[in-house]
Amino acid sequence: MIGIIDYKMGNLQSVINAVKKVGCEATLVKEPKELKNYKKAILPGVGAFGDAMKFLNQSGMSEAVKEFASEGKALLGICLGMQLLFKKSFEFGEHNGLGLIDGKVVMFDKNRFDTPLKVPHVGWNSLKIRQGNPLLKEIGDGTYLYFVHSFHVETDEKYINALTHYGYDFASVVQKDNIFGFQPHPEKSHENGLKIYKNFTEF
């Protein structure tokens, strides 16, 4: 059984459906005290960083997630959920994140080149795998996944498992011990995305 952390934002049902499709049960975790009953959890995400952290903090879920991770249980952040794992975000202001991984969340530098980048970054893009993690089993270098985001993570190279190129390379898959993050949406990435969820259920 995998807990899907509910912070009133994101595509919760599609994540639940994807996990069930690979043969594992998943339920919403709405109360912080319930999270301790699970060995694995997913922090999904669609929406604004500041709003998400406000709810997590006010509900007590922030502390529950930190305690969950500190116990060595597997935690997977998806898109905004991945970004929330980091210390700070500069999305429409400055906001503190969960601080589980050292790093920050910044907007794509759309004026970095002569031809401005279109932001948000939307659509299929590939992974440039630098180092493996258990969730990348059978996910080869060059695999395409689906992205929808305007901000990306900057972090130490030791945490970066894969990069994706959109104007320039950015971290698209990260890991710190039992904590995993995917900037793309596996639940929107067809068979390749299902492999990622399958790998998480078997990790």
C-alpha positions in Angstrom: 0.0 0.0 0.0 1.4 3.4 -1.0 0.2 6.6 0.5 -0.6 9.6 -1.8 -0.1 12.7 0.2 -3.1 15.0 -0.2 -2.4 18.7 0.0 -5.4 19.8 -1.9 -3.5 20.4 -5.1 -2.5 18.2 -8.1 -3.6 15.3 -10.2 -4.2 12.9 -7.3 -6.6 10.5 -9.0 -4.4 10.0 -12.0 -1.4 9.1 -9.7 -3.6 6.7 -7.8 -4.8 5.1 -11.1 -1.3 4.7 -12.4 -0.1 3.0 -9.2 -3.1 0.7 -9.2 -2.4 -0.1 -12.9 1.0 -1.5 -12.0 -0.6 -3.8 -9.4 -0.2 -1.9 -6.1 -2.9 -0.3 -3.9 -2.8 3.4 -3.2 -4.8 5.6 -1.0 -5.0 9.3 -0.2 -3.3 10.4 3.1 -5.3 13.4 4.3 -4.2 13.5 7.9 -0.6 13.9 9.1 -0.9 11.2 11.7 -2.0 8.7 9.0 1.3 8.9 7.1 3.2 6.9 9.6 1.1 3.8 8.7 2.8 3.6 5.2 6.2 2.4 4.1 6.1 4.3 0.8 4.6 7.6 -0.1 4.2 9.9 -3.2 4.1 13.7 -3.0 2.3 14.6 -6.3 2.1 18.0 -7.7 0.5 20.6 -9.9 0.2 24.2 -8.7 2.1 26.9 -6.9 5.0 26.2 -4.6 3.9 28.8 -2.0 0.3 27.7 -1.8 1.4 24.0 -1.4 3.9 24.8 1.4 1.3 27.0 3.2 -1.1 24.1 3.3 1.5 21.5 4.3 2.7 23.7 7.1 -0.7 24.7 8.4 -2.0 21.2 8.3 1.0 19.7 10.0 1.8 17.5 7.0 5.2 19.1 6.6 6.5 17.7 9.8 4.9 14.4 9.1 6.6 14.1 5.7 10.0 15.1 7.3 9.6 12.4 10.0 8.5 9.9 7.4 11.7 10.5 5.3 13.9 10.6 8.4 12.8 7.0 9.2 14.3 5.8 5.9 10.9 5.2 4.2 10.7 5.7 0.4 9.4 9.1 -0.6 8.8 10.1 -4.3 8.1 13.7 -5.3 6.5 14.4 -8.7 6.8 17.7 -10.6 5.9 20.3 -7.9 6.2 17.5 -5.4 9.8 17.1 -6.4 10.4 20.8 -6.0 8.9 20.9 -2.5 11.6 18.4 -1.4 14.2 21.2 -1.7 15.2 24.0 0.7 13.9 27.1 -1.1 11.9 28.2 -4.1 11.8 31.6 -5.9 8.5 31.0 -7.6 6.5 34.3 -7.2 8.5 35.4 -4.2 10.8 33.4 -1.9 9.4 30.4 0.0 11.0 27.7 2.2 10.5 24.1 1.1 10.7 20.9 3.1 14.5 21.1 3.1 15.0 17.3 2.6 17.5 18.0 -0.2 19.8 20.9 -0.4 19.0 23.1 -3.4 16.7 25.7 -4.8 13.9 26.1 -7.3 14.3 28.8 -10.0 12.4 29.9 -13.1 13.7 28.9 -16.5 16.0 31.6 -17.8 14.0 32.3 -20.9 16.2 35.2 -22.0 19.5 33.3 -21.7 19.7 32.9 -25.5 19.1 35.0 -28.6 15.8 33.3 -29.1 13.8 33.4 -25.9 12.6 30.1 -24.4 8.9 29.4 -24.3 7.9 29.0 -20.7 6.3 26.8 -19.4 8.2 23.8 -20.8 5.4 21.6 -22.0 5.5 18.3 -23.8 7.7 15.2 -24.3 11.4 15.5 -23.6 14.2 13.0 -23.0 16.4 12.0 -20.1 20.1 12.2 -20.2 20.9 9.6 -17.5 24.1 10.4 -15.5 23.8 7.8 -12.7 21.2 5.2 -12.0 18.7 4.9 -9.2 16.3 2.1 -8.5 13.4 3.9 -10.1 15.3 4.2 -13.4 15.4 0.4 -13.9 14.6 -0.4 -17.5 14.5 3.4 -18.3 17.3 3.9 -20.8 19.2 7.0 -21.7 17.1 9.0 -24.1 13.8 7.8 -22.8 11.0 10.4 -23.4 8.7 11.5 -20.5 6.0 14.2 -20.3 6.8 17.6 -18.7 4.7 20.6 -17.7 6.6 23.2 -15.6 8.0 26.7 -15.6 10.5 26.2 -12.7 13.3 23.8 -12.2 15.7 22.6 -9.5 19.3 23.7 -9.0 21.2 21.3 -6.7 24.5 19.5 -6.1 25.6 17.2 -8.9 25.7 14.3 -6.5 21.9 14.3 -6.2 21.2 14.4 -10.0 20.4 11.1 -11.7 19.3 12.6 -15.0 19.3 15.8 -16.9 16.9 17.1 -19.5 17.7 19.7 -22.1 15.3 22.7 -22.7 17.5 25.5 -23.9 20.0 24.3 -21.4 20.4 21.2 -19.1 18.3 21.1 -15.9 17.9 18.4 -13.2 15.0 16.2 -14.1 15.6 13.2 -11.8 17.1 13.4 -8.4 17.8 11.1 -5.4 19.1 11.5 -1.9 19.1 8.1 -0.1 15.4 7.1 0.3 14.1 10.4 -1.3 13.4 10.5 -5.0 12.2 13.3 -7.3 11.0 13.3 -10.9 10.3 16.6 -12.6 8.3 14.9 -15.4 4.9 13.3 -14.8 5.2 9.5 -14.9 1.3 9.2 -14.8 1.2 11.1 -18.1 4.1 9.3 -19.7 2.4 6.1 -20.9 4.4 2.8 -20.6 7.7 4.5 -19.6 5.9 6.3 -16.8 4.3 3.1 -15.5 7.7 1.5 -15.3 8.8 4.2 -12.9 5.8 3.6 -10.7 6.3 -0.1 -10.9 10.0 0.3 -9.9 8.8 2.4 -6.9 6.4 -0.2 -5.7 9.2 -2.8 -5.9 12.0 -0.7 -4.4 
